[in-house]
Amino acid sequence: MKKYIFLGIMVGGSVLQPISLTANTIDTLRLSETNYYVMQSQQLVEDLMLEPINAQAGSAIVDYAMLFLGNPYVYGGNDLNIGVDCSGFVQQVFKAFDINVPRTSKAQSKTGMIVQYEDLQKGDLLFFGSNLEDITHVGIYVGDHQMIHSSTPETGIIISPIQLSGSTPLQVIRRMIV
């Protein structure tokens, strides 16, 4: 039996959870409808332990979003390296996985499946505002009651606790991966 190191999942032309290659030999393993790209290895990797694709994709989205932690906030920005605002951040992160979401947080808040707080999963979108019709901010759930988001020009892309109360509390949660 060949032994492998799991490198990532290929979904719609994008590799989820990319890991740099250190060898020349790459094989492709076909499991269900997803291509798993793996590197042949002498290391002791007996089995590929894979989560269900939705949980795996949510974790991969969070891992990808984390690559931009500390990058600048730019109002109206669409470049994850140069700068993005909150909705641009979400749009560009999901775009990397061939998931199209609208450009504004208000439009994004009306897309996808509604999720209850107790059912939050990594990769879910959290929308904030004074009410459901006045959504002004969005972030990506990373686990442990925290989110990654492009916050302000002073802080850029950061991880913050979810704000359940205050002037712009959490209003709705949406799942784009179903």
C-alpha positions in Angstrom: 0.0 0.0 0.0 1.3 3.5 -0.9 1.6 6.0 1.8 0.6 9.6 1.3 0.6 13.0 2.9 -2.6 14.9 2.5 -2.0 18.2 0.6 -5.4 19.6 0.0 -8.8 19.3 -1.8 -9.3 20.4 -5.3 -12.8 22.1 -5.6 -13.8 23.9 -8.7 -10.2 24.6 -9.7 -9.1 25.9 -6.3 -6.9 23.9 -3.9 -8.2 24.0 -0.4 -5.7 24.0 2.4 -2.6 24.3 0.2 0.7 23.0 1.6 4.0 23.6 -0.2 5.5 20.7 -2.0 8.8 19.3 -1.1 9.0 16.4 -3.5 8.6 15.9 -7.2 6.1 13.0 -7.2 2.4 13.9 -7.0 -0.4 11.4 -7.4 -4.1 12.1 -7.6 -6.5 10.0 -5.6 -10.1 10.0 -6.6 -12.5 9.7 -3.6 -16.2 10.3 -4.4 -16.5 13.5 -6.5 -13.4 15.3 -5.1 -9.8 15.1 -6.3 -7.5 14.7 -3.4 -3.9 15.7 -4.4 -1.3 13.9 -2.4 2.4 13.6 -2.3 4.0 10.1 -2.3 6.0 9.7 0.9 8.1 7.3 2.9 6.6 8.7 6.1 4.2 6.6 8.1 0.8 7.9 7.0 -1.5 4.8 7.1 -4.9 6.3 6.2 -6.4 9.6 5.0 -8.8 10.7 7.8 -11.2 13.0 6.0 -14.0 15.0 7.5 -17.3 15.4 5.5 -16.8 17.8 2.6 -18.9 20.7 4.2 -16.9 20.7 7.4 -13.7 20.3 5.5 -14.6 23.2 3.2 -15.5 25.4 6.1 -12.2 24.7 7.8 -10.4 25.3 4.5 -12.1 28.6 4.0 -11.1 29.7 7.5 -7.5 28.5 7.0 -7.3 30.5 3.7 -8.8 33.6 5.3 -6.2 33.4 8.1 -3.5 33.8 5.5 -4.5 37.5 5.2 -4.6 38.2 9.0 -3.0 41.6 9.6 -3.5 42.9 6.0 -5.0 46.3 5.5 -8.6 47.5 5.5 -9.4 49.5 2.4 -13.0 50.8 1.9 -14.3 49.3 -1.4 -11.1 47.3 -1.8 -11.1 43.9 -3.6 -7.5 42.7 -3.2 -6.8 40.5 -0.2 -3.1 41.7 -0.2 -3.5 45.4 -0.9 -6.7 45.8 1.1 -10.4 45.0 1.4 -13.3 46.1 3.4 -15.5 43.6 5.3 -17.7 42.5 2.5 -14.8 42.5 0.0 -12.8 40.3 2.3 -15.7 37.8 2.4 -16.3 38.0 -1.3 -12.6 37.4 -2.2 -12.1 34.6 0.3 -15.1 32.7 -1.0 -14.2 33.5 -4.6 -11.0 31.6 -4.2 -13.2 28.5 -3.7 -15.5 29.3 -6.7 -18.3 30.4 -4.3 -19.9 33.6 -5.6 -21.3 36.0 -3.0 -22.6 39.5 -3.6 -20.3 42.5 -3.0 -22.0 44.3 -0.1 -22.6 42.9 3.4 -26.3 43.8 3.1 -26.7 41.8 -0.1 -24.5 38.9 1.3 -26.9 38.8 4.3 -29.7 37.7 2.1 -27.7 34.9 0.4 -27.2 31.3 1.5 -28.9 29.3 4.2 -29.9 30.8 7.6 -28.2 29.2 10.5 -29.0 29.4 14.2 -26.2 30.5 16.6 -26.0 27.2 18.3 -25.4 25.5 14.9 -22.5 27.7 13.9 -19.7 26.0 11.8 -16.4 27.3 10.7 -16.8 29.3 7.5 -20.3 30.6 8.3 -20.9 34.3 7.7 -21.9 36.6 10.6 -23.8 39.8 9.8 -24.1 42.8 12.1 -26.2 45.9 12.2 -28.8 47.8 14.1 -31.5 45.6 12.5 -32.0 43.1 9.7 -32.5 45.8 7.2 -29.5 47.8 8.2 -26.6 45.3 7.9 -23.3 47.1 8.1 -20.7 44.5 8.8 -19.8 40.9 8.1 -17.2 38.4 9.3 -16.3 34.7 8.9 -16.8 32.4 11.8 -13.5 30.7 12.9 -14.6 28.8 15.9 -14.6 29.4 19.7 -17.1 32.3 19.3 -14.7 34.3 17.2 -14.6 35.7 13.7 -12.1 36.9 11.2 -13.0 40.2 9.5 -11.7 43.3 7.9 -12.5 45.6 10.7 -11.2 49.2 10.4 -8.5 51.2 8.6 -6.6 51.2 12.0 -6.8 47.4 12.6 -7.2 45.8 9.2 -8.0 42.1 9.1 -8.3 40.8 12.6 -9.9 38.1 14.8 -12.5 39.3 17.2 -15.1 37.9 19.6 -18.6 37.8 18.1 -20.6 40.9 19.3 -24.0 39.7 20.4 -25.1 43.1 21.8 -24.3 46.8 21.5 -25.1 49.3 18.8 -24.4 46.8 15.9 -25.1 43.3 17.3 -25.2 40.0 15.4 -28.4 40.0 13.3 -28.2 36.9 11.1 -25.9 34.0 10.3 -25.7 32.5 6.8 -24.0 29.4 5.4 -22.7 29.5 1.9 -21.5 25.9 1.8 -24.4 23.5 1.7 
